[in-house]
């Protein structure tokens, strides 16, 4: 039968009937004022399907490639231009940056985040998102999955798309549906720890979604364009990857230099305190991974109940892969060291104290390898006493940063 106004997945217009037609990347809704008209239209489409199927040669053994029109079914189309199929330029939202296009546009959202006030499956429960969740499980009556579980599901599903080599599009459909489910989550009432976990996972979902549709950028120009253009609709807000990183996740942290802000076209967007984070934590600099080839490729699924431990583990993983320390052959004294730090330590130096290199080194020292820690400790020792680093003891350089990107990988738990 035709979907009606009691169905959460269709528009809410009492007395009207709806037929949904889905492609891989979009859903179209046809509205009828009579149930019989809706059924008749469906029958016409099914007749067209029969004609199309009988005239196709050679026949396909893969049912997913056949035209299949019906209620709660899909219509597959050949996608010539991914920006037409998978990106949406909103006509209902007033967006300051006109170039922004919404990526999680597979389904329309007919539910306000305020419609569901009861959360199922809170973070920390024994049940985790170890298996992909069907989109239909997210909504039901006035219950809604916890926002952190919704984004965890989306993150798991996008990595399953990357690994899927079956030749069908089931993994892609599951991911696009779970990305659309993020439109209706309510994050405004979450405590900050849960919002940190939510937004870090969301950032990596958006990065992978972008690369899935447009490919990983192979130049700084493409990377900056992608990150400023690609946007998600989440909890009645629309923000790009650049805004998510600099205006929401880094909302309580230092601003990048004027040079970097101009290079990345960072907007002066503001978000309410129920959205933007207020916590300043230098470890977040190592948790945000845009896929740059100069950063480790692995990312975890962040969870609020283990967030502090995960930020420590990821900082250790990131810094041990990127920080290089050796004894300087040209030093004034024998204990001088040559230290190469990742670029984020220079861009966001104020997150590590007073913005000095020695402050940064003291902050990250505990995450370095045992060999590097020993060299730092010997450089700061006088007899049996440890003293602050002196400028002549440290030859600090910052590693170059590449905007060339590649896909991320999901770290095992």
Protein Blocks (a to p, Z undefined) as FASTA:
>chain_A
ZZdfklmkbccdehiacdddddfkbccddddfbfklmmmmmmmmmmmmmmmmmmpccddf
blklpccddehiacddddfblklmmgccdfkbccfblmbccfblmbccfbdfklpmcdgh
iahiabdcfbccdfklmggcjbdcdfklmmmmmmmmmmmmmmpcnhpaklmmmmmmmmmm
mmmpcfklpcfklmmmmmmmmmmmmmmmmmmmnopafbfklmmmmmmmpccdeehiacdf
klmmmmmmmmmmccddfklmmmnopafbdcdfklmccbdcfklmmmpcghiakbcfbdcd
ddfklmmmmmmmmmmmmmmmmpccdddfkbfbfkbccddddfklmmmmmmnonopaklmm
mmmmmmmcfklmmmmmmmmpghjbccdddfklpccddddddfbdcddddddZZ
